[in-house]
């Protein structure tokens, strides 16, 4: 199945782009996607556990199963003042 991945801040830097169309296995969860991306893009590995995931503009937990055509955003931790 195919998903669109949106990447922000340090995620964009680690992957080298702000959007990707990815082919992933059917039934993949949001948590499984984080694991898969850490394998494909080793620079994401240190962020893996801290990333927030939004599917179709709604934050989701790691157990959420992705569907064909979903738009998935990876949001790294943000600090500021």
GUROMAR-682063 format. One line per 2 residues: number of its first residue (from 1); their letters; for each residue x, z, y of N, C-alpha, C, O. Coordinates in steps of 0.2 Angstrom, whole numbers, plus 2048, in hexadecimal, padded with zeros to 3 digits. Example, Ala and Ser with C-alpha at 12.3 -4.5 7.8 and 13.67 -1.06 7.14 Angstrom:
1 = as = 842,827,7E4,83E,827,7EA,842,827,7F0,847,82A,7EF | 840,823,7F5,844,824,7FB,840,827,800,843,828,806
END
This chain:
1 = xx = 804,800,7FA,800,800,800,804,800,806,80A,802,806 | 802,7FE,80C,806,7FD,812,803,802,817,7FD,803,818
3 = xx = 808,806,81B,806,80A,820,80A,808,826,80F,805,825 | 808,80A,82C,80C,809,832,80F,810,834,80B,815,834
5 = xx = 815,810,835,819,816,837,81B,816,83E,81E,812,840 | 819,81B,842,81B,81C,849,820,822,849,81F,827,846
7 = xx = 825,820,84D,82B,825,84D,82C,827,854,82C,823,859 | 82D,82D,855,82E,830,85C,835,834,85C,837,837,857
9 = xx = 838,834,862,83E,837,864,844,837,85F,846,831,85D | 846,83D,85C,84B,83C,857,84A,839,851,84E,836,84D
11 = xx = 843,838,84F,841,834,849,843,82D,84A,846,829,846 | 841,82A,850,842,823,852,84A,822,852,84C,81D,850
13 = xx = 84E,827,855,855,826,855,858,826,84D,85C,822,84C | 855,82A,849,858,82A,842,856,824,83E,85A,822,83A
15 = xx = 850,821,840,84E,81B,83C,850,814,83F,851,80F,83C | 851,815,846,853,80F,849,84D,80A,84C,84E,804,84D
17 = xx = 848,80D,84D,842,80A,84F,83C,80E,851,83C,814,84E | 837,80C,855,832,810,856,82C,80F,852,827,813,852
19 = xx = 82B,809,84E,826,808,84A,829,804,844,82D,800,844 | 826,806,83E,827,802,838,821,801,834,81D,805,833
21 = xx = 821,7FB,830,81C,7FA,82B,81F,7FB,825,824,7F8,823 | 81C,800,821,81F,802,81B,81B,801,815,815,802,815
23 = xx = 81E,7FF,80F,81A,7FE,809,81C,805,805,822,806,804 | 817,808,803,817,80F,800,813,80F,7FA,80E,80B,7F9
25 = xx = 814,813,7F5,810,814,7EF,809,817,7F0,808,81B,7F5 | 804,814,7ED,7FD,816,7ED,7FD,81E,7EC,800,820,7E7
27 = xx = 7F9,822,7EF,7F9,829,7EE,7FE,82D,7F1,7FE,833,7F0 | 802,82A,7F5,808,82E,7F8,805,833,7FE,800,831,801
29 = xx = 807,839,7FE,805,83E,802,809,83E,809,80F,83B,809 | 807,841,80E,80B,842,814,812,845,813,817,844,815
31 = xx = 811,84B,80E,818,84E,80D,81C,84A,808,822,84A,809 | 819,846,804,81D,841,800,820,83C,804,826,839,803
33 = xx = 81D,83A,80A,820,835,80E,826,838,812,82B,834,813 | 825,83E,814,82B,841,817,831,841,812,837,840,814
35 = xx = 830,843,80C,835,843,807,838,83B,806,83E,83A,806 | 834,837,805,836,830,804,83A,82D,80A,83F,82A,809
37 = xx = 838,82F,810,83B,82D,816,842,830,817,847,82D,819 | 843,836,815,849,839,815,84E,836,810,854,836,811
39 = xx = 84C,833,80A,850,82F,806,852,829,809,857,826,808 | 84D,825,80C,84E,81F,80F,853,81F,815,857,81B,816
41 = xx = 852,824,819,855,825,81F,858,82C,81F,855,831,822 | 85E,82D,81D,862,833,81C,862,837,823,863,83D,822
43 = xx = 862,834,828,863,837,82F,85C,83B,830,85C,840,834 | 857,83A,82C,851,83E,82D,851,844,829,84D,848,82A
45 = xx = 855,844,824,855,84A,820,855,851,823,851,855,821 | 859,852,828,859,859,82B,853,85A,82F,851,860,830
47 = xx = 84F,855,831,848,856,834,842,857,830,83D,859,832 | 843,855,829,83E,854,825,839,85A,824,833,859,825
49 = xx = 83B,860,824,837,866,823,833,868,82A,82E,86B,82A | 836,865,830,833,867,836,82F,862,839,82B,863,83E
51 = xx = 82E,85C,836,82A,857,839,823,858,838,820,85A,833 | 81F,857,83D,818,857,83D,816,850,83B,819,84B,83D
53 = xx = 810,84F,838,80E,848,836,807,848,838,802,84C,838 | 805,842,83C,7FE,840,83E,7FD,83A,83A,800,835,83A
55 = xx = 7F6,83A,838,7F4,834,834,7EE,832,838,7E9,835,839 | 7EE,82C,83B,7E9,829,83F,7E7,82E,845,7E1,82F,846
57 = xx = 7EC,830,848,7EC,834,84E,7E9,83B,84D,7E7,83E,852 | 7E9,83E,847,7E7,845,845,7ED,848,841,7EF,845,83C
59 = xx = 7EF,84E,843,7F4,852,840,7F1,853,839,7EC,855,838 | 7F6,853,834,7F4,854,82D,7F9,858,829,7FF,859,82C
61 = xx = 7F7,85B,824,7FC,85F,820,7FF,85B,81B,7FD,855,81A | 804,85D,817,808,859,813,804,857,80D,807,852,809
63 = xx = 7FF,85A,80B,7FB,858,805,7F6,852,806,7F3,84F,802 | 7F5,850,80D,7F1,84B,80E,7F3,844,80B,7F9,842,80C
65 = xx = 7EF,841,808,7F1,83B,804,7F0,835,809,7EB,834,80C | 7F5,831,809,7F5,82B,80E,7F1,825,80B,7F0,825,805
67 = xx = 7EE,821,80F,7EA,81B,80D,7ED,815,810,7F0,815,815 | 7EB,80F,80C,7ED,809,80F,7EB,808,816,7E5,809,818
69 = xx = 7F0,806,81A,7EE,804,821,7EF,80A,826,7ED,809,82C | 7F0,810,823,7F1,816,828,7F6,815,82D,7FB,812,82B
71 = xx = 7F5,818,833,7FB,818,838,7FD,81F,838,7FA,824,839 | 804,820,836,807,827,835,80C,828,83A,810,824,83B
73 = xx = 80B,82D,83E,810,82F,843,814,835,841,812,83A,83E | 81B,835,841,81F,83A,840,821,83D,847,824,83A,84B
75 = xx = 820,844,848,821,847,84E,827,84C,84D,825,851,849 | 82C,84C,850,832,851,84F,830,857,853,82C,857,857
77 = xx = 834,85C,851,833,862,855,835,861,85D,83A,85D,85E | 832,864,861,833,863,868,835,86A,86C,831,86F,86A
79 = xx = 83A,86A,870,83B,870,873,83B,86E,87B,83C,868,87C | 83A,872,87F,83A,871,886,839,877,88A,839,87C,888
81 = x = 838,875,890,837,87B,895,834,879,89B,833,87D,89F
END
